[in-house]
Amino acid sequence: MPAIRSTNPFRPGETVAEVEAPSAAELGDIVAAAVDSQRRWAASAPERAAALNALADAVAAREGLAELITAEVGKPIAESRGEIARAVAILRYYSQAALDPIGELYPASAPRTEVRVRREPLGVVLTICPWNFPLAIPLWKASPALAWGNAVVMKPAAAAVGVAAVLGELCDEVLPAGVLTVANVPGAELGTLLDDERIAAATFTGSTSVGMSVAERMARRAAPAQAEMGGQNPAIVLPDADPAAAAALIVAGSMHFAGQKCTATRRVIAVGDAADAIEDELAAAVEALAVGDPAVEETVVGPLIDVRAADEFSERVAAAVGRGSATIAAGTVPGGSPGHFVPPTLLTADDPADEVNTEETFGPLLTLIRVPDAETAVAAANATRYGLVGAVHGRDVAAATTVAGALDCGLIRVNAATPGVDYYAPFGGERHSSFGPREQGRAAREFFTTTRTVTIVSPPD
């Protein structure tokens, strides 16, 4: 099998990591080892709790991990450190969730009868992970799967195989053999795993088109799938909002890490008299963004992941301008850099149905839509096939919360940036943003376990 190589988005000629893809026989051995280890792993919740806590210690202690994340995916170094802290917190949370109750007792409809419902692990779970959160997302998928007694085969994104290799090494050090194995499977070979009857379930994060194909493939053999996909996330600015405060949150949510988050703000919907003031504040905030080397502490916008992403961004902006959008503001790209940089861009785009407002552009692009009232703002916010996260900004919190309640999104934010949700709260969206049960927190148990209803009748005395 050919090698899989990741490169530095800031220095595209620099190889960060190179790994060998497993052969078909090796991949079969990985799955077999996971099946063999899973029953032993599921047998002791206290041992699972201790192992996950040990893995948290190992991740926290690994030197150079933040720098590796930054080099491999171009994430600003401050965000890379934050991702490690989140990953450690996720592991510690699920180390305790492993000790949660595993069953319930229901009232019986007949004498001398007991009805028990117990939770059981699924078996071996395939986790298909993206590159933009190369540590946190693999662990927010693997941690609940492991906590509730499953084994995990982890397929990382090709652009993040270096971080995945480190995670695999740490798992080899502290977890029993076969419980979590990194399988560097090329995308074209993913179907081999999806069709393997020994894979009990698959959880995916990435594009909507691939996520739906994963769900369809698993459905062919009646196996559960979970897919977290795209977002075209709106931020409504009400007339009483503080324009400077709202703009700061919106631009941070839209542009940091070059907008390469499914939860990034993509559209600003300004209501009535709010429009002029918020446009000025947004423009100033975009122009002030620190764009450059992601390893530098002050940088908040680094390069896009690869040249294809940069080209697609430029094509989307040009097409929107060709249809009548205008550039309000653009950030400054560092001159002479070979990195995959694009200018953070703020566009006018008053038609909610325009493609730039309905389809996701995975980069630092923000559109401004002017509307006359809150009702029209909600209609514009909901006018996409996505429904991941939406925000509303306004000083009257009760009024803002009422408007937010009409958003067709799985995650709703009031006076907050669209990215970010507590790792112990349910995460997921509506329509083409998500498929299957929610991720994170206790809600994750609905996907990673199944139930057995056991009725026990005692014989008469």
Secondary structure, DSSP 4 states (H G I P E B T S, - for coil): --EEEEE-SSSTT-EEEEEEPPPHHHHHHHHHHHHHHHHHHHT-HHHHHHHHHHHHHHHHH-TTHHHHHHHHH---HHHHHHHHHHHHHHHHHHHHHTTS--EEEE--SSTTEEEEEEEEE-SEEEEE--SSSTTHHHHHHHHHHHHTT-EEEEE--GGGHHHHHHHHHHHHHHS-TTSEEE----GGGHHHHHT-TTEEEEEEES-HHHHHHHHHHHHTTT--EEEE----EEEEE-TTS-HHHHHHHHHHHHHGGGG-STT-EEEEEEETTHHHHHHHHHHHHHHT--BS-TTSTT--B---SSHHHHHHHHHHHHHHHHTT--EEEEPPPPTT--S-----EEEE---TTSHHHHS---SSEEEEEEESSHHHHHHHHT-SSEESEEEEE-S-HHHHHHHHTT---SEEEESS-SS---TTS-B--EETTEESSPBSTGGGHHHHEEEEEEEEEPPP-
